[in-house]
Amino acid sequence: MIEDLAWSALLLGAIAVLGLLLGGGARREDIRARRRWDQTFDYESRRLSRTDATGVLRCRSCGANGSERAGRCPSCGSVL
């Protein structure tokens, strides 16, 4: 009985060590890349202008009106 318990504990410990060695945790570079992507996504989503039902957006650079579908200003070419 004690022997079975010892073997079970040893097997459980071996599985835990194997899990840690095979990538149980995320690497530091992966976490940094994820944070960088999240920051970029948040910045872009906050920067987007909401449109009304007309589908026309005003350019932030020159003030001209452009189609939301086009995505670019017809006058200066910047992203709407």
DOPA-890818 format. One record per residue: residue in one letter; x, y, z of N, C-alpha, C in turn. Coordinates in nm, 3 decimals. Example, Ala and Ser with C-alpha at 12.3 -4.5 7.8 and 13.67 -1.06 7.14 Angstrom:
! residues 2
<tifi><type>A</type><n_x>1.319</n_x><n_y>-0.569</n_y><n_z>0.780</n_z><ca_x>1.230</ca_x><ca_y>-0.450</ca_y><ca_z>0.780</ca_z><c_x>1.320</c_x><c_y>-0.330</c_y><c_z>0.780</c_z></tifi>
<tifi><type>S</type><n_x>1.285</n_x><n_y>-0.225</n_y><n_z>0.708</n_z><ca_x>1.367</ca_x><ca_y>-0.106</ca_y><ca_z>0.714</ca_z><c_x>1.290</c_x><c_y>0.003</c_y><c_z>0.787</c_z></tifi>
END
This chain:
! residues 80
<tifi><type>M</type><n_x>0.081</n_x><n_y>-0.118</n_y><n_z>0.000</n_z><ca_x>0.000</ca_x><ca_y>0.000</ca_y><ca_z>0.000</ca_z><c_x>0.086</c_x><c_y>0.126</c_y><c_z>0.000</c_z></tifi>
<tifi><type>I</type><n_x>0.184</n_x><n_y>0.133</n_y><n_z>0.086</n_z><ca_x>0.274</ca_x><ca_y>0.249</ca_y><ca_z>0.092</ca_z><c_x>0.354</c_x><c_y>0.255</c_y><c_z>-0.038</c_z></tifi>
<tifi><type>E</type><n_x>0.388</n_x><n_y>0.138</n_y><n_z>-0.089</n_z><ca_x>0.466</ca_x><ca_y>0.134</ca_y><ca_z>-0.213</ca_z><c_x>0.383</c_x><c_y>0.188</c_y><c_z>-0.330</c_z></tifi>
<tifi><type>D</type><n_x>0.256</n_x><n_y>0.153</n_y><n_z>-0.335</n_z><ca_x>0.169</ca_x><ca_y>0.206</ca_y><ca_z>-0.441</ca_z><c_x>0.154</c_x><c_y>0.357</c_y><c_z>-0.431</c_z></tifi>
<tifi><type>L</type><n_x>0.143</n_x><n_y>0.407</n_y><n_z>-0.310</n_z><ca_x>0.132</ca_x><ca_y>0.550</ca_y><ca_z>-0.288</ca_z><c_x>0.260</c_x><c_y>0.622</c_y><c_z>-0.332</c_z></tifi>
<tifi><type>A</type><n_x>0.374</n_x><n_y>0.564</n_y><n_z>-0.303</n_z><ca_x>0.502</ca_x><ca_y>0.624</ca_y><ca_z>-0.343</ca_z><c_x>0.516</c_x><c_y>0.625</c_y><c_z>-0.494</c_z></tifi>
<tifi><type>W</type><n_x>0.480</n_x><n_y>0.515</n_y><n_z>-0.559</n_z><ca_x>0.488</ca_x><ca_y>0.512</ca_y><ca_z>-0.705</ca_z><c_x>0.391</c_x><c_y>0.612</c_y><c_z>-0.769</c_z></tifi>
<tifi><type>S</type><n_x>0.274</n_x><n_y>0.625</n_y><n_z>-0.710</n_z><ca_x>0.176</ca_x><ca_y>0.723</ca_y><ca_z>-0.763</ca_z><c_x>0.230</c_x><c_y>0.865</c_y><c_z>-0.751</c_z></tifi>
<tifi><type>A</type><n_x>0.290</n_x><n_y>0.897</n_y><n_z>-0.637</n_z><ca_x>0.347</ca_x><ca_y>1.030</ca_y><ca_z>-0.617</ca_z><c_x>0.462</c_x><c_y>1.054</c_y><c_z>-0.714</c_z></tifi>
<tifi><type>L</type><n_x>0.545</n_x><n_y>0.953</n_y><n_z>-0.735</n_z><ca_x>0.657</ca_x><ca_y>0.965</ca_y><ca_z>-0.827</ca_z><c_x>0.607</c_x><c_y>0.985</c_y><c_z>-0.970</c_z></tifi>
<tifi><type>L</type><n_x>0.505</n_x><n_y>0.912</n_y><n_z>-1.010</n_z><ca_x>0.448</ca_x><ca_y>0.926</ca_y><ca_z>-1.143</ca_z><c_x>0.385</c_x><c_y>1.064</c_y><c_z>-1.161</c_z></tifi>
<tifi><type>L</type><n_x>0.314</n_x><n_y>1.112</n_y><n_z>-1.061</n_z><ca_x>0.253</ca_x><ca_y>1.245</ca_y><ca_z>-1.067</ca_z><c_x>0.361</c_x><c_y>1.353</c_y><c_z>-1.078</c_z></tifi>
<tifi><type>G</type><n_x>0.469</n_x><n_y>1.339</n_y><n_z>-1.002</n_z><ca_x>0.580</ca_x><ca_y>1.434</ca_y><ca_z>-1.010</ca_z><c_x>0.645</c_x><c_y>1.433</c_y><c_z>-1.147</c_z></tifi>
<tifi><type>A</type><n_x>0.663</n_x><n_y>1.316</n_y><n_z>-1.206</n_z><ca_x>0.723</ca_x><ca_y>1.306</ca_y><ca_z>-1.339</ca_z><c_x>0.635</c_x><c_y>1.371</c_y><c_z>-1.444</c_z></tifi>
<tifi><type>I</type><n_x>0.505</n_x><n_y>1.355</n_y><n_z>-1.433</n_z><ca_x>0.413</ca_x><ca_y>1.418</ca_y><ca_z>-1.528</ca_z><c_x>0.418</c_x><c_y>1.570</c_y><c_z>-1.514</c_z></tifi>
<tifi><type>A</type><n_x>0.426</n_x><n_y>1.620</n_y><n_z>-1.391</n_z><ca_x>0.434</ca_x><ca_y>1.764</ca_y><ca_z>-1.368</ca_z><c_x>0.562</c_x><c_y>1.822</c_y><c_z>-1.426</c_z></tifi>
<tifi><type>V</type><n_x>0.674</n_x><n_y>1.756</n_y><n_z>-1.403</n_z><ca_x>0.802</ca_x><ca_y>1.804</ca_y><ca_z>-1.457</ca_z><c_x>0.800</c_x><c_y>1.800</c_y><c_z>-1.610</c_z></tifi>
<tifi><type>L</type><n_x>0.746</n_x><n_y>1.696</n_y><n_z>-1.667</n_z><ca_x>0.736</ca_x><ca_y>1.685</ca_y><ca_z>-1.812</ca_z><c_x>0.649</c_x><c_y>1.797</c_y><c_z>-1.869</c_z></tifi>
<tifi><type>G</type><n_x>0.539</n_x><n_y>1.829</n_y><n_z>-1.803</n_z><ca_x>0.452</ca_x><ca_y>1.937</ca_y><ca_z>-1.847</ca_z><c_x>0.523</c_x><c_y>2.071</c_y><c_z>-1.844</c_z></tifi>
<tifi><type>L</type><n_x>0.602</n_x><n_y>2.096</n_y><n_z>-1.742</n_z><ca_x>0.677</ca_x><ca_y>2.222</ca_y><ca_z>-1.734</ca_z><c_x>0.783</c_x><c_y>2.231</c_y><c_z>-1.842</c_z></tifi>
<tifi><type>L</type><n_x>0.847</n_x><n_y>2.118</n_y><n_z>-1.870</n_z><ca_x>0.953</ca_x><ca_y>2.119</ca_y><ca_z>-1.972</ca_z><c_x>0.897</c_x><c_y>2.133</c_y><c_z>-2.113</c_z></tifi>
<tifi><type>L</type><n_x>0.777</n_x><n_y>2.085</n_y><n_z>-2.136</n_z><ca_x>0.720</ca_x><ca_y>2.089</ca_y><ca_z>-2.271</ca_z><c_x>0.641</c_x><c_y>2.217</c_y><c_z>-2.298</c_z></tifi>
<tifi><type>G</type><n_x>0.658</n_x><n_y>2.317</n_y><n_z>-2.216</n_z><ca_x>0.594</ca_x><ca_y>2.445</ca_y><ca_z>-2.244</ca_z><c_x>0.465</c_x><c_y>2.467</c_y><c_z>-2.170</c_z></tifi>
<tifi><type>G</type><n_x>0.463</n_x><n_y>2.436</n_y><n_z>-2.043</n_z><ca_x>0.345</ca_x><ca_y>2.461</ca_y><ca_z>-1.963</ca_z><c_x>0.318</c_x><c_y>2.608</c_y><c_z>-1.944</c_z></tifi>
<tifi><type>G</type><n_x>0.421</n_x><n_y>2.692</n_y><n_z>-1.950</n_z><ca_x>0.405</ca_x><ca_y>2.836</ca_y><ca_z>-1.934</ca_z><c_x>0.444</c_x><c_y>2.909</c_y><c_z>-2.060</c_z></tifi>
<tifi><type>A</type><n_x>0.393</n_x><n_y>3.030</n_y><n_z>-2.076</n_z><ca_x>0.425</ca_x><ca_y>3.110</ca_y><ca_z>-2.194</ca_z><c_x>0.563</c_x><c_y>3.175</c_y><c_z>-2.177</c_z></tifi>
<tifi><type>R</type><n_x>0.634</n_x><n_y>3.186</n_y><n_z>-2.287</n_z><ca_x>0.765</ca_x><ca_y>3.249</ca_y><ca_z>-2.281</ca_z><c_x>0.750</c_x><c_y>3.400</c_y><c_z>-2.270</c_z></tifi>
<tifi><type>R</type><n_x>0.853</n_x><n_y>3.463</n_y><n_z>-2.221</n_z><ca_x>0.850</ca_x><ca_y>3.608</ca_y><ca_z>-2.201</ca_z><c_x>0.831</c_x><c_y>3.683</c_y><c_z>-2.333</c_z></tifi>
<tifi><type>E</type><n_x>0.893</n_x><n_y>3.635</n_y><n_z>-2.441</n_z><ca_x>0.880</ca_x><ca_y>3.702</ca_y><ca_z>-2.570</ca_z><c_x>0.737</c_x><c_y>3.693</c_y><c_z>-2.622</c_z></tifi>
<tifi><type>D</type><n_x>0.672</n_x><n_y>3.578</n_y><n_z>-2.599</n_z><ca_x>0.534</ca_x><ca_y>3.562</ca_y><ca_z>-2.642</ca_z><c_x>0.442</c_x><c_y>3.658</c_y><c_z>-2.569</c_z></tifi>
<tifi><type>I</type><n_x>0.466</n_x><n_y>3.674</n_y><n_z>-2.440</n_z><ca_x>0.383</ca_x><ca_y>3.764</ca_y><ca_z>-2.360</ca_z><c_x>0.403</c_x><c_y>3.908</c_y><c_z>-2.406</c_z></tifi>
<tifi><type>R</type><n_x>0.527</n_x><n_y>3.946</n_y><n_z>-2.433</n_z><ca_x>0.555</ca_x><ca_y>4.082</ca_y><ca_z>-2.480</ca_z><c_x>0.491</c_x><c_y>4.108</c_y><c_z>-2.616</c_z></tifi>
<tifi><type>A</type><n_x>0.500</n_x><n_y>4.011</n_y><n_z>-2.706</n_z><ca_x>0.441</ca_x><ca_y>4.027</ca_y><ca_z>-2.839</ca_z><c_x>0.289</c_x><c_y>4.039</c_y><c_z>-2.827</c_z></tifi>
<tifi><type>R</type><n_x>0.230</n_x><n_y>3.962</n_y><n_z>-2.740</n_z><ca_x>0.085</ca_x><ca_y>3.969</ca_y><ca_z>-2.721</ca_z><c_x>0.043</c_x><c_y>4.105</c_y><c_z>-2.667</c_z></tifi>
<tifi><type>R</type><n_x>0.120</n_x><n_y>4.156</n_y><n_z>-2.569</n_z><ca_x>0.088</ca_x><ca_y>4.288</ca_y><ca_z>-2.514</ca_z><c_x>0.102</c_x><c_y>4.396</c_y><c_z>-2.620</c_z></tifi>
<tifi><type>R</type><n_x>0.206</n_x><n_y>4.385</n_y><n_z>-2.702</n_z><ca_x>0.228</ca_x><ca_y>4.484</ca_y><ca_z>-2.808</ca_z><c_x>0.113</c_x><c_y>4.481</c_y><c_z>-2.907</c_z></tifi>
<tifi><type>W</type><n_x>0.067</n_x><n_y>4.361</n_y><n_z>-2.944</n_z><ca_x>-0.044</ca_x><ca_y>4.349</ca_y><ca_z>-3.037</ca_z><c_x>-0.171</c_x><c_y>4.406</c_y><c_z>-2.976</c_z></tifi>
<tifi><type>D</type><n_x>-0.195</n_x><n_y>4.375</n_y><n_z>-2.847</n_z><ca_x>-0.314</ca_x><ca_y>4.427</ca_y><ca_z>-2.779</ca_z><c_x>-0.313</c_x><c_y>4.579</c_y><c_z>-2.773</c_z></tifi>
<tifi><type>Q</type><n_x>-0.197</n_x><n_y>4.639</n_y><n_z>-2.745</n_z><ca_x>-0.188</ca_x><ca_y>4.784</ca_y><ca_z>-2.740</ca_z><c_x>-0.216</c_x><c_y>4.845</c_y><c_z>-2.877</c_z></tifi>
<tifi><type>T</type><n_x>-0.161</n_x><n_y>4.785</n_y><n_z>-2.982</n_z><ca_x>-0.185</ca_x><ca_y>4.835</ca_y><ca_z>-3.117</ca_z><c_x>-0.332</c_x><c_y>4.824</c_y><c_z>-3.153</c_z></tifi>
<tifi><type>F</type><n_x>-0.393</n_x><n_y>4.711</n_y><n_z>-3.120</n_z><ca_x>-0.534</ca_x><ca_y>4.692</ca_y><ca_z>-3.150</ca_z><c_x>-0.620</c_x><c_y>4.793</c_y><c_z>-3.075</c_z></tifi>
<tifi><type>D</type><n_x>-0.591</n_x><n_y>4.815</n_y><n_z>-2.947</n_z><ca_x>-0.668</ca_x><ca_y>4.912</ca_y><ca_z>-2.869</ca_z><c_x>-0.653</c_x><c_y>5.051</c_y><c_z>-2.927</c_z></tifi>
<tifi><type>Y</type><n_x>-0.531</n_x><n_y>5.088</n_y><n_z>-2.966</n_z><ca_x>-0.507</ca_x><ca_y>5.220</ca_y><ca_z>-3.024</ca_z><c_x>-0.586</c_x><c_y>5.237</c_y><c_z>-3.153</c_z></tifi>
<tifi><type>E</type><n_x>-0.581</n_x><n_y>5.137</n_y><n_z>-3.240</n_z><ca_x>-0.653</ca_x><ca_y>5.145</ca_y><ca_z>-3.367</ca_z><c_x>-0.804</c_x><c_y>5.150</c_y><c_z>-3.346</c_z></tifi>
<tifi><type>S</type><n_x>-0.856</n_x><n_y>5.071</n_y><n_z>-3.253</n_z><ca_x>-1.000</ca_x><ca_y>5.069</ca_y><ca_z>-3.232</ca_z><c_x>-1.050</c_x><c_y>5.200</c_y><c_z>-3.172</c_z></tifi>
<tifi><type>R</type><n_x>-0.969</n_x><n_y>5.264</n_y><n_z>-3.090</n_z><ca_x>-1.009</ca_x><ca_y>5.394</ca_y><ca_z>-3.035</ca_z><c_x>-0.996</c_x><c_y>5.504</c_y><c_z>-3.138</c_z></tifi>
<tifi><type>R</type><n_x>-0.903</n_x><n_y>5.488</n_y><n_z>-3.232</n_z><ca_x>-0.877</ca_x><ca_y>5.590</ca_y><ca_z>-3.332</ca_z><c_x>-0.983</c_x><c_y>5.592</c_y><c_z>-3.442</c_z></tifi>
<tifi><type>L</type><n_x>-1.053</n_x><n_y>5.482</n_y><n_z>-3.460</n_z><ca_x>-1.152</ca_x><ca_y>5.474</ca_y><ca_z>-3.567</ca_z><c_x>-1.266</c_x><c_y>5.571</c_y><c_z>-3.542</c_z></tifi>
<tifi><type>S</type><n_x>-1.311</n_x><n_y>5.636</n_y><n_z>-3.647</n_z><ca_x>-1.425</ca_x><ca_y>5.727</ca_y><ca_z>-3.637</ca_z><c_x>-1.552</c_x><c_y>5.648</c_y><c_z>-3.660</c_z></tifi>
<tifi><type>R</type><n_x>-1.650</n_x><n_y>5.675</n_y><n_z>-3.580</n_z><ca_x>-1.780</ca_x><ca_y>5.613</ca_y><ca_z>-3.600</ca_z><c_x>-1.853</c_x><c_y>5.690</c_y><c_z>-3.709</c_z></tifi>
<tifi><type>T</type><n_x>-1.930</n_x><n_y>5.620</n_y><n_z>-3.786</n_z><ca_x>-2.002</ca_x><ca_y>5.682</ca_y><ca_z>-3.896</ca_z><c_x>-2.151</c_x><c_y>5.679</c_y><c_z>-3.869</c_z></tifi>
<tifi><type>D</type><n_x>-2.222</n_x><n_y>5.763</n_y><n_z>-3.941</n_z><ca_x>-2.368</ca_x><ca_y>5.758</ca_y><ca_z>-3.932</ca_z><c_x>-2.419</c_x><c_y>5.667</c_y><c_z>-4.045</c_z></tifi>
<tifi><type>A</type><n_x>-2.546</n_x><n_y>5.671</n_y><n_z>-4.072</n_z><ca_x>-2.605</ca_x><ca_y>5.581</ca_y><ca_z>-4.171</ca_z><c_x>-2.568</c_x><c_y>5.619</c_y><c_z>-4.315</c_z></tifi>
<tifi><type>T</type><n_x>-2.508</n_x><n_y>5.735</n_y><n_z>-4.334</n_z><ca_x>-2.477</ca_x><ca_y>5.778</ca_y><ca_z>-4.471</ca_z><c_x>-2.355</c_x><c_y>5.708</c_y><c_z>-4.528</c_z></tifi>
<tifi><type>G</type><n_x>-2.266</n_x><n_y>5.659</n_y><n_z>-4.443</n_z><ca_x>-2.144</ca_x><ca_y>5.593</ca_y><ca_z>-4.491</ca_z><c_x>-2.037</c_x><c_y>5.690</c_y><c_z>-4.534</c_z></tifi>
<tifi><type>V</type><n_x>-2.049</n_x><n_y>5.816</n_y><n_z>-4.490</n_z><ca_x>-1.951</ca_x><ca_y>5.919</ca_y><ca_z>-4.526</ca_z><c_x>-1.874</c_x><c_y>5.958</c_y><c_z>-4.401</c_z></tifi>
<tifi><type>L</type><n_x>-1.743</n_x><n_y>5.962</n_y><n_z>-4.414</n_z><ca_x>-1.656</ca_x><ca_y>6.002</ca_y><ca_z>-4.304</ca_z><c_x>-1.582</c_x><c_y>6.130</c_y><c_z>-4.339</c_z></tifi>
<tifi><type>R</type><n_x>-1.548</n_x><n_y>6.208</n_y><n_z>-4.238</n_z><ca_x>-1.471</ca_x><ca_y>6.329</ca_y><ca_z>-4.259</ca_z><c_x>-1.324</c_x><c_y>6.298</c_y><c_z>-4.230</c_z></tifi>
<tifi><type>C</type><n_x>-1.237</n_x><n_y>6.342</n_y><n_z>-4.319</n_z><ca_x>-1.094</ca_x><ca_y>6.319</ca_y><ca_z>-4.304</ca_z><c_x>-1.041</c_x><c_y>6.401</c_y><c_z>-4.187</c_z></tifi>
<tifi><type>R</type><n_x>-0.958</n_x><n_y>6.338</n_y><n_z>-4.101</n_z><ca_x>-0.900</ca_x><ca_y>6.410</ca_y><ca_z>-3.988</ca_z><c_x>-0.786</c_x><c_y>6.500</c_y><c_z>-4.030</c_z></tifi>
<tifi><type>S</type><n_x>-0.728</n_x><n_y>6.473</n_y><n_z>-4.146</n_z><ca_x>-0.614</ca_x><ca_y>6.553</ca_y><ca_z>-4.191</ca_z><c_x>-0.657</c_x><c_y>6.681</c_y><c_z>-4.262</c_z></tifi>
<tifi><type>C</type><n_x>-0.744</n_x><n_y>6.668</n_y><n_z>-4.362</n_z><ca_x>-0.778</ca_x><ca_y>6.786</ca_y><ca_z>-4.443</ca_z><c_x>-0.923</c_x><c_y>6.829</c_y><c_z>-4.430</c_z></tifi>
<tifi><type>G</type><n_x>-1.009</n_x><n_y>6.747</n_y><n_z>-4.370</n_z><ca_x>-1.148</ca_x><ca_y>6.786</ca_y><ca_z>-4.349</ca_z><c_x>-1.242</c_x><c_y>6.751</c_y><c_z>-4.463</c_z></tifi>
<tifi><type>A</type><n_x>-1.191</n_x><n_y>6.688</n_y><n_z>-4.568</n_z><ca_x>-1.277</ca_x><ca_y>6.652</ca_y><ca_z>-4.681</ca_z><c_x>-1.362</c_x><c_y>6.531</c_y><c_z>-4.644</c_z></tifi>
<tifi><type>N</type><n_x>-1.474</n_x><n_y>6.516</n_y><n_z>-4.714</n_z><ca_x>-1.561</ca_x><ca_y>6.400</ca_y><ca_z>-4.693</ca_z><c_x>-1.522</c_x><c_y>6.289</c_y><c_z>-4.789</c_z></tifi>
<tifi><type>G</type><n_x>-1.524</n_x><n_y>6.165</n_y><n_z>-4.737</n_z><ca_x>-1.491</ca_x><ca_y>6.051</ca_y><ca_z>-4.822</ca_z><c_x>-1.576</c_x><c_y>5.932</c_y><c_z>-4.786</c_z></tifi>
<tifi><type>S</type><n_x>-1.589</n_x><n_y>5.840</n_y><n_z>-4.879</n_z><ca_x>-1.669</ca_x><ca_y>5.721</ca_y><ca_z>-4.858</ca_z><c_x>-1.604</c_x><c_y>5.631</c_y><c_z>-4.754</c_z></tifi>
<tifi><type>E</type><n_x>-1.689</n_x><n_y>5.579</n_y><n_z>-4.665</n_z><ca_x>-1.639</ca_x><ca_y>5.486</ca_y><ca_z>-4.564</ca_z><c_x>-1.584</c_x><c_y>5.360</c_y><c_z>-4.630</c_z></tifi>
<tifi><type>R</type><n_x>-1.645</n_x><n_y>5.318</n_y><n_z>-4.738</n_z><ca_x>-1.601</ca_x><ca_y>5.197</ca_y><ca_z>-4.809</ca_z><c_x>-1.462</c_x><c_y>5.214</c_y><c_z>-4.868</c_z></tifi>
<tifi><type>A</type><n_x>-1.435</n_x><n_y>5.331</n_y><n_z>-4.921</n_z><ca_x>-1.304</ca_x><ca_y>5.355</ca_y><ca_z>-4.983</ca_z><c_x>-1.194</c_x><c_y>5.346</c_y><c_z>-4.878</c_z></tifi>
<tifi><type>G</type><n_x>-1.221</n_x><n_y>5.401</n_y><n_z>-4.761</n_z><ca_x>-1.124</ca_x><ca_y>5.393</ca_y><ca_z>-4.653</ca_z><c_x>-1.014</c_x><c_y>5.498</c_y><c_z>-4.660</c_z></tifi>
<tifi><type>R</type><n_x>-1.001</n_x><n_y>5.566</n_y><n_z>-4.773</n_z><ca_x>-0.898</ca_x><ca_y>5.670</ca_y><ca_z>-4.789</ca_z><c_x>-0.964</c_x><c_y>5.800</c_y><c_z>-4.831</c_z></tifi>
<tifi><type>C</type><n_x>-0.901</n_x><n_y>5.909</n_y><n_z>-4.794</n_z><ca_x>-0.950</ca_x><ca_y>6.041</ca_y><ca_z>-4.831</ca_z><c_x>-0.927</c_x><c_y>6.065</c_y><c_z>-4.980</c_z></tifi>
<tifi><type>P</type><n_x>-1.029</n_x><n_y>6.115</n_y><n_z>-5.052</n_z><ca_x>-1.010</ca_x><ca_y>6.140</ca_y><ca_z>-5.195</ca_z><c_x>-0.916</c_x><c_y>6.259</c_y><c_z>-5.222</c_z></tifi>
<tifi><type>S</type><n_x>-0.900</n_x><n_y>6.349</n_y><n_z>-5.125</n_z><ca_x>-0.816</ca_x><ca_y>6.465</ca_y><ca_z>-5.147</ca_z><c_x>-0.670</c_x><c_y>6.439</c_y><c_z>-5.114</c_z></tifi>
<tifi><type>C</type><n_x>-0.645</n_x><n_y>6.394</n_y><n_z>-4.991</n_z><ca_x>-0.505</ca_x><ca_y>6.380</ca_y><ca_z>-4.947</ca_z><c_x>-0.457</c_x><c_y>6.235</c_y><c_z>-4.942</c_z></tifi>
<tifi><type>G</type><n_x>-0.547</n_x><n_y>6.138</n_y><n_z>-4.948</n_z><ca_x>-0.508</ca_x><ca_y>5.997</ca_y><ca_z>-4.950</ca_z><c_x>-0.483</c_x><c_y>5.935</c_y><c_z>-4.814</c_z></tifi>
<tifi><type>S</type><n_x>-0.504</n_x><n_y>6.009</n_y><n_z>-4.705</n_z><ca_x>-0.480</ca_x><ca_y>5.951</ca_y><ca_z>-4.573</ca_z><c_x>-0.596</c_x><c_y>5.858</c_y><c_z>-4.535</c_z></tifi>
<tifi><type>V</type><n_x>-0.571</n_x><n_y>5.775</n_y><n_z>-4.437</n_z><ca_x>-0.673</ca_x><ca_y>5.678</ca_y><ca_z>-4.393</ca_z><c_x>-0.782</c_x><c_y>5.753</c_y><c_z>-4.318</c_z></tifi>
<tifi><type>L</type><n_x>-0.907</n_x><n_y>5.724</n_y><n_z>-4.354</n_z><ca_x>-1.019</ca_x><ca_y>5.791</ca_y><ca_z>-4.288</ca_z><c_x>-1.043</c_x><c_y>5.733</c_y><c_z>-4.152</c_z></tifi>
END
